[in-house]
């Protein structure tokens, strides 16, 4: 991409090394989809692509650590620390590196660090958009399979069930997180994209419940 100060191919090569054993719900293709969404949103929102695009490629490099810890560590915090080392290796200057690492540290939906820059807001939105709509439905079922959850339980109580258990179904993820995402968007562009994806996802889970109950 012309005009960029960051060697994105160098970042991409480094980032991909963290995904050799990645599971389908959070694999390298997810990072590439987030990269494309982040580019689209950044161009409309006036965000700096030198910050947004490397952050998109690196944002989930701590995911494998979180998965093996069954959610007891935050992949965003781990990823920001790992990214700092990656960016140093490829020779990025420290100020730009820290701006990128803030995006990574603050991209998690349930994270304690909140986005403080437009670039961090763009990454947050791009990552969340990939968890709703048709792609989001597919990823939710992939993750449920990865943790050994059942196909569906329309009576699941999100307050009493736990993640990384047989109760951690795609529908539970919808109730706990996915149905709320459109209201958590931080950019105008993100909100526009989220509306359509949310509508499709809601219709899907409504139909799933009816099919399971034998209504359809």
N, C-alpha and C positions, 0 to 999 in steps of 0.2 A: 504494500500500500504506500503510495507516494507521500512524502512529507513526514513519515513517522521517524521518531528518534530511536525507537526500540526495534531490535532485530526479532521480529515475531517468530521467525522460523527457529531461531536459537531457543527462544522461550518454549515453543511447542515441543522441540526435541527433548528438552529437560523435563517438561511437564509429563510427557507420555511415559517416561521411565517409572512414574509412580502408579501406573495403571496396568501393569503386566498381569496382576491377579485380581483385577477389578471385577465386581459383580455387575450384572446387566443393568441394575437400576441406577448405578452411579458410575458408569463406565466412561471411556474416553469420548464416546459419541455424545454423551450428555454435555461434556465440556465444550465440544465443538458447536452443539446447538446453542448453548449459552453464549458462546463467542459471537455467533451470527445474530442472535437477538440483541446482545449488548451493542454490537456495531450499529444495528438499526435504531435502537433507542438513543444511543449517544449522538448520532448524527442529527436527530430531531431535537434533542435536549441541549445541545451545545456542550457536551462533556468532552474532555480531553481523551482522544483515543490512545495516546501514549500511556495512559493510566488504565483505562477501562479494558482494553484488549488483552494486555498481558495478565491483568487480574482475572479475566474470564478464563483464560487458558490454565491458570494456576489455582483457581479458587477451590477445587476439591482434592488437592494433592494430599490432604490430611484425612481423607475419607476412610481409607483402609484401616488407619489406626483407630478411628472411632468405631468402625464395624466390629473389629476384633475385641474392643473394650465394651461391646454391647451398649454403646451410647454413654458410657461413663466419662468419656472425655469429649471435648468439643473439637470437631474436625476443622472448624474455622480458625480457632486459635492455633492448633497444630499446623494447619496449612500456612498461616501467616508466618510462623517461625521457619518452616521449611522454605517458603518462597523467598524469605530474606536471604537465605544462603544461596539459593538458585540465582537470584538477581545479582548478587555479589560476584558469583562465578562468571556470569556473562558480561560483567563490567559496567553494570548500570550505576549511575551516580546515586548517592544515598538519599537525597531529597525525593527524587522520583520513585526510588524503591520503597520508601516509607509511605508514599501516597498509594502505591499499588497494594502494599501490605495492609493498609487500613481497609481498603475495599474488601480484601479477603477475610480479614478478621471480623468484619461487620456484616457479612452476607447471610449469615444463618438466621432462619426464621425464628428459632427459639433462643438465639444467642443473646448475651448480655451486652455486647458492644453494638451500638447503633450507628448507622451510616451518618457521617458528618459532612460529606462532600457530595456534589452532584455525581461524581464518578462512582462513589460507593452506592448511591441510590440507584444508578443505572445497573450496576452489577446485581444488587439485591433484587430488582425487578426482573431482570433477565433470568436469573436463576429460579425465581419463584414461578415465572411463566412456564418454564419447562416442566413444572410439576402439576399443571392443570391442563384442561383440554384433552384431546385424544392421546397425545404423548404422555401427559400426566397420568391418565388412567392406566396405560400400559406399564408405566414405571411403578405405579402403586401395586399392581398385581405381581410384577417382578420382585419387588422388595418383600412382599408378603411370602412369596415362595422361597426366597432366600433365607428367611428366618423361620420357615416351617409352619407358617400360619395356614389355617383352613381357607377354603375358597371364599366363603361368605357366611356372615352371621348377622342377619338384619336386626337382631335383638341386642347386639353388642352395646355395652355401656362404657363409653370412653372414659368415664370417671373411675370405673372399677377395674378396667383392663389395663394391661401393661405392654409397653413396646418390647419387641424381640421375644414374643411369646406366641403360642398358637392363636391367641386372640388378636394379634396385630395384623388384622386383615386389611385389604385395600379400602373396605368400607369404613373401618375404624379410622384410617388415615384421612379419609374424606371428612368424617365427622370432627376429628380433632384439629385438622389443619387445612385441608384442601379447599373446603367450602368457604373459608375465611380469607383466602389469599387475595381475592380481588379487592377487598377492603383494606389490605395492607400495602397496596402499591404506592410507591413514593413519587413517581413521575406521571405526567399527563399521558405520555405515550404508553407507559406500562398499563395505566388504567384502561385505555382504549382497547388494547390487545386483550387484557384480562376479561373484559365483559363478554366477548364472544366465546372465549375458551371456557369460562365459568358456566355459561348457559349450556353448552354442549355436555360438559361434565355432569351437571346437575340432572339433565335429562337422562343420561346414561345410568346413574345410580338409582334414580327413580324407577327406571325400567327394570334394572337388575332386581330390585326388591320385589317388584310385581311378578317377575318371572319365577323367582325363588318361591314365592307364595302361591304360584299356580294361577295367578290372575290373568297373565298373558301367556 
